[in-house]
Amino acid sequence: MSIHNILWQVNGALFDTYPALTYSFSKALSEMGFSVALNVIDGLVRQSLDDSVDILSGRFKLDPQLLLHKFIESYRSISPASQMPFPGVHDICEFIQRNGGANLALTDTGVEFASRLLETHQFSGWIAGTLFMKNGDASQTDPSLLCAVLDQYSLNPGETLLIVTRGLDVQAGRMAGIRTCLYGRAETNFAADLQIEKYSQLLRLLAGEEGKG
């Protein structure tokens, strides 16, 4: 497959944000007088922010907007410098841009937080755009939103790779006609075009394609 553009899932695929997100929900709940095992919260944030708010607020009969507010307060206090990019993503973003392609960042925690991460870790020059893909009624699991991204940036879906950590996002990418890459060890019923645990694997593939051109 020939890849010219990459759509990056900010949380979990581009940056290692899950520990910070997990801590932020744990702190928010603690301030409201409740506690949940960290591994349970981690599992929820790996699904989505909206799922985390809905499930946790429902479990303890909390106001979901108040829980979200306290979560955002807590997460805003965590330094972006502590949420590192995964090894190898710099090299891939640089490679894509050098070869005339586009890197786009997709986030469900808001453009503000994604922008802080991108600026802190010096990605801003490599990212052509940052898009808020809200979960729920409008999410990365909705292929129409991915199609809108393709149209907005005039990207050929057959030359675009979506890098995510969840099977549902793989399904959405495939429905939108986009190549898909599942990063990490997640098990899913939705087969991605690629599944990698290290970005050096993807860079070798991309470099090999360039050589064939």
C-alpha positions in Angstrom: 0.0 0.0 0.0 1.2 3.5 -0.8 0.8 6.0 2.1 1.1 9.7 1.6 -0.9 11.1 4.6 -1.4 10.1 8.2 -4.3 10.8 10.5 -3.0 10.4 14.1 -5.1 9.6 17.2 -3.6 12.1 19.7 -4.4 10.1 22.8 -2.7 6.8 22.9 -1.2 6.7 19.4 0.7 10.0 19.1 1.2 10.8 22.8 1.3 8.6 25.9 -1.6 10.5 27.6 -3.5 7.7 29.2 -1.7 7.8 32.6 -2.5 11.5 32.9 -6.1 11.1 31.8 -6.5 8.2 34.3 -5.0 10.3 37.1 -7.2 13.2 36.3 -10.4 11.2 36.6 -9.2 9.6 39.8 -8.5 13.0 41.3 -11.8 14.4 40.1 -13.7 11.5 41.7 -11.7 11.7 44.9 -12.6 15.4 45.2 -16.3 14.3 45.0 -15.8 11.7 47.7 -15.5 8.5 45.5 -12.8 6.2 44.3 -12.3 3.7 41.6 -9.3 1.4 40.9 -6.9 3.0 38.5 -6.9 0.0 36.2 -10.7 0.4 35.8 -10.4 4.1 34.9 -7.6 3.3 32.5 -9.8 0.9 30.7 -12.5 3.5 30.3 -10.2 6.3 29.1 -8.9 4.0 26.4 -12.5 3.7 25.2 -13.2 7.5 25.1 -13.5 10.5 27.3 -17.3 10.5 26.9 -17.6 6.9 27.9 -15.5 7.6 31.0 -17.7 10.5 32.0 -21.0 8.7 31.3 -20.0 5.4 33.0 -18.4 6.9 36.1 -21.1 9.5 36.6 -23.8 6.9 36.2 -22.1 4.5 38.6 -22.0 7.1 41.4 -25.1 9.1 40.4 -23.0 12.2 39.8 -23.7 15.2 37.6 -21.8 14.3 34.4 -21.1 18.0 33.7 -19.6 18.5 37.1 -17.4 15.4 36.8 -16.3 16.6 33.4 -15.5 20.0 34.8 -13.4 18.6 37.6 -11.6 16.3 35.2 -10.7 19.1 32.9 -9.4 21.2 35.9 -7.2 18.3 37.0 -6.0 17.5 33.5 -5.2 21.1 32.8 -2.8 21.2 35.8 -0.7 18.3 34.4 2.3 19.5 32.4 2.2 18.5 28.7 6.0 17.8 29.1 5.1 14.7 31.2 3.0 13.3 28.4 5.6 12.1 25.9 5.3 11.3 22.2 5.8 7.6 21.5 9.3 6.7 20.2 9.5 7.1 16.5 6.6 9.4 15.8 8.8 12.4 15.2 10.6 10.5 12.5 7.4 9.4 10.8 5.8 12.9 10.9 9.0 14.4 9.4 9.1 11.7 6.7 5.5 12.3 5.7 6.0 16.1 5.5 9.3 15.8 3.6 7.6 13.7 1.0 4.8 16.2 0.4 2.1 14.5 2.5 0.1 15.8 5.5 -0.1 14.8 9.1 -3.4 15.5 10.9 -4.1 15.2 14.6 -7.5 13.8 15.8 -8.4 14.3 19.4 -11.5 13.7 21.7 -10.1 15.7 24.6 -10.3 19.1 22.8 -8.0 21.1 20.5 -6.7 23.1 23.4 -5.1 20.1 25.1 -3.9 18.6 21.8 -2.3 21.9 20.8 -0.5 22.2 24.1 1.0 18.7 23.5 2.0 19.5 19.9 3.6 22.8 20.8 5.5 21.5 23.9 6.9 18.5 22.0 7.7 20.6 18.8 5.2 18.9 16.5 3.4 22.1 15.4 5.5 22.4 12.2 4.7 18.8 11.2 0.9 18.8 11.8 -1.2 20.4 9.1 -4.4 20.5 11.3 -5.8 19.4 14.6 -9.5 18.3 14.7 -11.8 17.7 17.6 -13.5 14.3 17.0 -16.0 14.3 19.8 -17.1 10.9 20.9 -20.8 10.1 21.3 -23.1 11.5 18.6 -20.0 12.7 16.6 -16.9 10.5 17.0 -14.1 8.8 15.3 -16.3 5.8 15.1 -18.5 7.7 12.7 -17.0 7.3 9.2 -18.8 10.4 7.9 -16.6 12.6 10.1 -13.5 11.0 8.7 -14.8 11.5 5.2 -15.3 15.2 6.1 -11.7 15.4 7.1 -10.6 13.9 3.8 -12.7 16.4 1.9 -11.5 19.4 4.0 -7.8 18.6 3.4 -8.3 17.1 -0.1 -6.8 13.8 0.9 -7.0 10.6 -1.2 -8.4 7.9 1.2 -6.4 5.2 -0.6 -3.2 7.1 0.2 -4.1 8.0 3.8 -3.4 5.9 6.9 -5.4 6.2 10.2 -3.4 5.3 13.3 -5.6 4.4 16.3 -5.7 2.2 19.3 -9.3 0.9 19.2 -11.1 -1.6 17.0 -14.1 0.7 16.6 -11.9 3.3 15.0 -10.4 0.7 12.7 -13.9 -0.1 11.6 -14.7 3.6 11.0 -11.5 4.0 9.0 -12.2 1.0 6.8 -15.8 2.3 6.2 -14.4 5.6 5.1 -12.1 3.9 2.7 -8.9 4.8 4.7 -6.0 2.5 5.4 -5.9 1.6 9.1 -3.1 0.9 11.5 -3.7 -0.4 15.0 -1.0 0.8 17.4 -0.4 -1.4 20.5 -1.5 -4.8 21.6 -5.2 -4.3 21.7 -7.3 -7.3 20.6 -10.2 -6.5 18.3 -12.6 -8.2 15.9 -11.9 -5.5 13.3 -8.8 -6.3 11.3 -6.6 -3.4 10.5 -4.4 -3.2 7.5 -1.5 -3.0 9.9 -0.9 -3.7 13.6 2.3 -2.5 15.1 3.9 -2.2 18.5 6.8 0.0 17.4 6.8 2.9 15.0 10.2 1.8 13.6 8.2 -0.9 11.9 6.0 1.6 10.1 8.9 3.9 9.2 10.7 1.0 7.5 7.5 0.2 5.5 7.1 3.8 4.5 10.8 4.1 3.5 10.5 0.9 1.5 7.6 2.3 -0.4 9.6 5.5 -1.2 12.4 3.4 -2.6 10.0 1.5 -4.8 8.7 4.8 -6.2 
